[in-house]
Amino acid sequence: MAGEAVEKKLYNSASQGDVTAVVHLLEEDPYLVHGVIFPYSRNLLHIAAIHGQTSIVEHVLNLNPQLACISDSQKSSPLHIAAARGHVEIASILFSKAPEMCWRRDDQGMNPVHVAAMNGHVEILEHLLLENSMAAMERLHRGQTVMHLCVKHAQLRALKVLVEKMGDLVCTKDDDGDTLLHWAVRCNQLETIQYLVENRVIKHQTRNRMGKTALQILNESPLTTINYLEMKMLITNVSDLSIFQLIPEMSNTVMVVVILIATMAFQTATNPAGGVWNVDDPRSSHKAGEAVMATTQPDQYTNLIFANTTAFICSITAIYIFTARMHINHLFFMTASWIATIAALVSIMFTYYTSVKMITPDEIMHSPRNKILECVMMELYGFGMLYMCVIFVSKLHQSWESKRRRQLDLAADAFPRRVFYWIFQQLEKRGGLPIV
């Protein structure tokens, strides 16, 4: 009975942080440091870690550092317990004494990194990742990663930390082929879906081993599922990014295109359709080196030069902006580069048409076959302009829908966007704008 009384007093002193009482009891019976066993096979260090008593943890470790390596009946080490309870300082002390314990798994197959992530203790998670990020690579049941665990337990802050520190792990699938987005849909985690989609962390069209995407899994859910419509809109629209914000991802391809346009425009300017006069003609105003077209068809030549110069200037502007994009990331400059690229494409198309018309004899140019080609080219030009306008308006509409759904301040956007928002609102009131 006396032994039980001493153990109870030691337990109470350790859990309450009474260092004086603990020191006194241990001086009377040093065997208590490593010999006393509390419920669930826990030692004195487990008890101090559970109750967040940092001073007791430090004192016990000074007496017997090996206690940091002992697990209880649930295979939880003191570091597991500190990670689960969110005791940052204690976790740091325990890790410094026994860093190998970050690999130790409990009876659920989780190491302290998994435990910290599952419970959303971001400070401990960041500390453990800084000291040993490899422990976070350990797989769980059915091949799940620590990021799957964050989604499963709705720990978005912990997930963001892991994505930032271990981005390569984000696209990893579990044994069923499920990505984080699949799990987020199954667990009805709207904010997690929004983060994954809007930040383009993971591809939304990835299929699991059943051949299903996250959207297909959502479609199989009952329509009464909480946040069903919001989740479907997020996944269907892929993201709330506008076409201008997607330009950095296409910069390498666009750079090749605008350089090619600049080269074509330069070639057309120095070697126009119809060539140049070889010698001066005293009977007329033209001189050697001047474009033949400028004399024979001045109106067509003016159109050609205008379109060609526009293509050249726009392509050079786009090249400059894309080259400087590491220093200029403002949306205005990205928008300007997109507009410049489109203008260069349209202008070079018109330049081609004018050049062909200049060098082709009238009887061939006005033949039925060429008339058809001319019509096709003009329709292609019109379709291209219409398509870009539709894409632009569609992206604005998606942005308006998403911001309105999240109750964001629409008045904070630029004036041109607010004009479109007002138009969308008026069309919706009149029933002319379907809401997805």
SULCOR-V849311 format. One line per field, one symbol per residue. phi: phi as a letter, one per 20 degrees, with the letter a starting at -180 (. if undefined). burial: + if it has 24 or more other C-alpha atoms within 12 Angstrom, else -. A space follows every 10 residues. Layout:
phi=???
burial=???
This chain:
phi=.fffffffff fffffemeff ffffffffbg ffgdefcegm leeffgffff emefffgfff fffbffffde defemeegfg ffffenefff gfffffebff ffefdefemd egffffffem efffffffff ebffffefed glmfeffgff fgdldfffff ffffecgfef efdefemeef fgffffelef ffffffffel fbffefdefe mdeffffffe fffeggmgff ffffffemae fefffeggfd ffffffffff fffffffffe cffnmcfecf dfecefcfne ffffefcfff ffffffffff ffffffffff fffeffdcdf gfffffffff ffffffffff ffffffffee gffefefgff ffffffffff ffffffffff ffffffffff fffffeleff ffffggffff gffgfffffe mdcfef
burial=------+-++ +++++-+++- -++-++---- -+++-+++-- -+++++++++ ++++++++++ +--++-++++ ++--++++++ ++++++++++ +++++-+++- ++++++--++ ++++++++++ +++++++++- -++-++++++ ---+++++++ ++++++++++ +++-++--++ ++++--++++ ++++++++++ ++++++++-+ ++++-+++-- --++++++-- ------++++ ++++++++++ +++++-++-- +--++-++++ ++-+++-++- -++++----- ---------+ ++++-----+ +-+++-++++ ++++++++++ +++-+----- --++++++++ ++++++++++ ++++++++-- ---------- ---------- ---------- ----++++++ +++------+ ---------+ +--+------ ------
